Amino acid sequence: MRARRVIAAASVAALGVLSLAACGKSAPDVAAYVGDTTYSLERVDEIYSDVQAKFGDAVRQEASQASATPSPEQLRSAVTRQDVVNLLVSLELGKRVAAAKNLQVPDEVTPQQLEQNLRVPASTEYAKLWGEWIDLLQVLNQQLPPADLSDDSMMAVYQALAKTGAIQGGMSVADVRRAFGDGGFVRAATALSTALEEEATKADVSINPRYRAIGVPSVVSTGQSLVFYSLPYINEAGPVTDISTPEPLRSSDAPDAEGTPQDDEGTAS
């Protein structure tokens, strides 16, 4: 698949919030349970550290060619541990939805096609997981019937995009409707969110509360580039809330203005 086909086909988002009932899964070293699949904090750290190390190496190499010295901030990828958990959980749920519908998912999108816009080296596992995720999203978008275009669903997508700076903030519902046209990608987003929420309930999903809200990794095309963002569908009231020995909260874990941990290493509670 050529890069422009990725851009044309990957206009994906998701929305909605899912509160899950407690199920007793609460190991403090587990980031998330999805059915019989477990994602440990160590696994999350490995993927996150891989991104940071390879991103830093790439920045240093580019800077050396220009005889420049990058700052510590420039050496740090914008990818967070929350992003990693979002991707792992959503990918597992999406695979379950596809399997239940007997859908075949082709291996078409490569990390190299996403590297520039994702701003993550293609050699990272994170970029490879994103390629797998977009392959899956394209199949699900073709098979799931589009949902109704409500003001709530449209504004949820708009607000998530506005947070990335990809679209002007403070727009009215009427303005957003004009900007989004027929809202096809929002309809697809709503259908996808509903399918994942239903599957999350079936799979007895449990999320460690340090990852306050699980969001669907989402991407939309501006016509010239891809914008990556996420929308929550499993909130912090999820079932992994009975961890008995919380870790002390560090200053770097304080919530930002949106109530999201700034470096995704918040405490379990």
Secondary structure, 3 states (H helix, E strand, C coil): CCHHHHHHHCCECCCCCECCCCCCCCCCCEEEEECCEEEEHHHHHHHHHHHHHHHHHHHHHHHHHCCCCCCCCCCCCCCCHHHHHHHHHHHHHHHHHHHHCCCCCCCCCCHHHHHHHHCCCCCCHHHHHHHHHHHHHHHHHHHCCCCCCCHHHHHHHHHHHHHHCCCCCCCCHHHHHHHHCCCHHHHHHHHHHHHHHHHHHHCCCEECCCCCCEEEEEEEECCCCEEEEEEEEECCCCCCCCCCCCCCCCHHHCECCCCCECCCCCCCC
